């Protein structure tokens, strides 16, 4: 069992919510299980999930050994850009689910990682998300960073929290953005009526900041680069739809009609930059646009109508 110390900076936040935010690799439900098991202490006393944070007063979190996984390793090819004893950088194809969930019990990135890494994955993400530090949607392509041990996972989660881990995405949105650069600062939480969707809302939400810049303009569309300052679920998709420019192909937050030749939204995780959890060296990786995204850009440049 590994014990770590966290130092809250604000007062009055529920401790279970704080743990889920401070340790990006764990969910709020998992944080509540840690609290119920008496594994979260302040000044030597166990905390309850309803207890609140106190600025500067450390919280001790004991992480139990990972439970045996109820997920089968599968020999699924992976596009690995880099790997060492601490991390794996993967170029995830569009259409691959990251971790098992109802409707996707296998064939996921986690199934492939379990086969490739064997017993060398962080257990902080829980039984269904071993090594997963951050996620990208099923129909989003591009770079994903995976931790191969708990120390690496905690280091990378801390970098996510303090925004030193940089993630850059490329996207095509509908309409023409007025400004060449901009920042969307709008909190994101669960949609009040559609529970599988996210939304810009002040209710039960978390801060969310997306920076964007225009790379090219086409009639009715804009090609942009986005840099995430935070990492909320569906953040770019929700933020761009919020300002009236949903992603091309996004049938959840934009037009319901899918785009011919494109499965899902036109969104690609192009670049990731982080400090190596073992050596401290600055690491940066990029990957090219997938073929279907490139074909969309060719059509836009040739002023061919997108159907």
Buried (B, 14 or more C-beta within 10 A) or exposed (E): EEEBEBEBEEEEBBBBBBBBBBBBBBBBEBBBBBBEEEBBBBEEEBBEBEBBBBEEEBBBBBBEEBEEBEBEBBEBEBEEEEBEEBBBBBBBEBEBBBBBEEEBEBBBBBBBBBBBBEEBBBBBBBBBBBBBBBBBBBBBBBBBBBBBBBBBBBBBBBBBBEEEBBBBBBBBBBEEBEEEEBEBEBBBBBBEEEEEBBBBBEEEBBEBBBBBEBBEBBEEBBBBBBBBBBBBBBBBBBBBBBBEBBBBBBBBBBEEEBBEEBEBBBBBBBBBBBBBBBEEEEBEBBBEBBEBBEBBBEBBEEEEEBE
